Amino acid sequence: MMLNTGLECTIAYLLLGGNLGNREENLDQAIDLIGKGIGEIEALSSRYETAAWGKTDQPSFLNQAVAVKTRLSAVQVLEKALEIEQVLGRVRKDKWGERLIDIDLILFGNEVIDIADKLQVPHPHMQNRKFVMMPLAEIAPEIVHPVSGKTILEISENISDQLDVNKIVID
């Protein structure tokens, strides 16, 4: 396991989503638990109503990007995220299926990590998914993708994904 042994912090970017139950409340609870278990919340994107991706015969998702300053390693962040999902009632059934909450580690500083069948950072499909890139571009437009060398804003402006993703406007 890679341990962040010093006192240095890393900014981890997470994408939250869910399409069952009280979606707003589920995101709020996840953010609270991330702040308590992973690190200090640095930024939150707006929330986005997103058509289901992959398996489309299900309710729309609510998605939100979170930047968190952490002293944990990427593997530890992943493990904590999975624990938070369980605490909030996540049951894994179908790939791309309905869920109360989903927490994905999208970026971890500028690190490139590939641990077979456990963790890939940057998230290997992030640049192809509008529901990831739109909220991420809102809070981290100038961050450079460590593989492509392009900024998050550049990637999001050139994405070919046609999925229906709409920013929630709160009055």
C-alpha positions in Angstrom: 0.0 0.0 0.0 1.3 3.5 -0.9 1.3 5.6 2.2 1.6 9.3 2.3 4.1 9.2 5.1 4.9 12.9 5.3 2.7 15.8 6.3 2.2 16.9 2.7 -1.3 17.1 1.4 -2.7 16.1 -2.0 -5.8 17.4 -3.7 -8.0 14.5 -4.6 -10.9 15.1 -7.0 -14.0 12.9 -6.5 -17.2 12.6 -8.5 -20.3 11.8 -6.5 -23.5 10.5 -8.0 -26.7 8.8 -7.2 -30.1 8.2 -8.7 -32.1 6.5 -5.9 -33.7 7.8 -2.7 -33.3 11.5 -1.7 -30.4 12.3 -4.1 -29.7 15.7 -2.6 -29.6 14.3 0.9 -27.4 11.4 -0.2 -24.9 13.8 -1.7 -25.0 16.0 1.4 -24.3 13.1 3.7 -21.5 11.8 1.4 -19.8 15.2 1.4 -20.1 15.4 5.2 -18.5 11.9 5.6 -15.8 12.8 3.1 -14.9 15.8 5.1 -14.7 13.7 8.3 -12.9 10.7 6.9 -10.8 11.8 3.9 -9.9 15.4 4.4 -10.8 19.0 4.2 -13.3 19.9 1.4 -11.6 22.5 -0.8 -14.3 23.0 -3.5 -17.7 21.7 -4.5 -19.2 22.0 -8.0 -22.8 22.7 -8.7 -25.0 19.7 -8.9 -25.9 18.3 -12.3 -28.9 16.3 -13.4 -27.6 13.6 -15.7 -29.3 11.1 -17.9 -28.3 7.5 -17.0 -25.1 6.4 -18.8 -24.4 2.8 -19.9 -27.7 1.4 -18.6 -30.3 3.9 -19.7 -33.5 2.4 -18.3 -33.2 3.9 -14.9 -33.8 7.3 -13.2 -31.5 10.3 -13.9 -28.5 10.8 -11.7 -27.5 13.8 -9.6 -23.7 14.4 -9.9 -21.3 16.7 -8.1 -17.5 17.0 -8.1 -15.6 17.5 -4.9 -12.0 18.6 -4.3 -10.6 17.4 -1.0 -7.2 18.1 0.6 -6.0 14.9 2.1 -3.0 13.3 3.8 -4.2 9.8 2.7 -2.8 7.9 -0.2 -4.9 7.3 -3.3 -5.6 3.7 -2.2 -6.6 4.9 1.3 -8.9 7.5 -0.3 -10.5 4.8 -2.4 -11.0 2.6 0.6 -12.6 5.4 2.6 -14.9 6.2 -0.3 -16.0 2.6 -0.5 -16.7 2.6 3.3 -18.7 5.8 2.9 -20.8 4.2 0.1 -21.5 1.3 2.4 -22.4 3.5 5.4 -24.9 5.3 3.1 -26.5 2.0 2.0 -24.8 1.4 -1.4 -25.5 -2.1 -2.7 -23.5 -3.2 -5.8 -25.7 -5.1 -8.2 -25.4 -4.2 -11.9 -22.5 -2.5 -13.5 -23.8 1.1 -14.3 -27.0 0.2 -12.4 -29.1 2.2 -10.0 -27.5 3.3 -6.8 -28.0 5.5 -3.7 -24.5 6.8 -3.9 -21.4 6.4 -6.0 -18.0 8.0 -5.2 -15.3 7.8 -7.8 -11.7 8.9 -7.4 -11.1 10.9 -10.6 -7.7 12.6 -10.0 -5.2 12.4 -7.2 -2.8 15.4 -7.5 -0.9 14.8 -10.7 -0.3 11.2 -10.1 -0.8 8.3 -12.5 -1.7 5.1 -10.7 -2.5 1.7 -12.2 -3.1 -1.1 -9.7 -4.7 -3.9 -11.6 -8.4 -4.5 -10.7 -8.3 -2.0 -7.9 -7.5 1.6 -8.9 -6.7 3.6 -12.0 -6.0 7.3 -11.7 -6.7 9.4 -13.6 -10.0 7.7 -14.0 -9.6 5.9 -17.4 -12.9 7.1 -18.9 -13.2 10.6 -17.4 -12.3 12.4 -20.6 -15.1 10.6 -22.5 -17.9 11.4 -20.0 -19.6 14.7 -19.9 -21.2 14.1 -16.5 -17.6 13.9 -15.1 -16.0 16.7 -17.0 -18.7 19.4 -16.6 -18.6 19.5 -12.8 -14.9 18.9 -12.7 -14.3 21.8 -15.1 -16.3 24.0 -12.8 -14.0 23.5 -9.8 -10.6 22.6 -11.5 -10.6 24.2 -15.0 -6.8 24.7 -15.1 -5.7 21.4 -13.6 -3.7 19.5 -16.2 -4.7 15.9 -16.9 -1.4 14.0 -16.1 -1.7 11.7 -19.2 -3.1 13.9 -22.0 -1.3 17.1 -20.9 -4.5 19.1 -21.6 -6.4 21.1 -19.0 -9.7 19.9 -17.6 -11.4 22.9 -19.4 -9.8 22.0 -22.7 -11.0 18.4 -22.4 -14.5 19.4 -21.3 -14.9 21.9 -24.2 -13.9 19.2 -26.8 -15.8 16.2 -25.4 -17.9 14.3 -27.9 -20.3 12.8 -25.4 -23.9 13.8 -26.2 -25.4 12.7 -22.9 -28.0 15.1 -21.4 -26.2 16.8 -18.5 -27.8 19.9 -17.0 -26.5 22.2 -14.2 -29.1 22.6 -11.4 -29.8 26.3 -10.8 -30.8 27.0 -7.2 -32.6 30.3 -6.7 
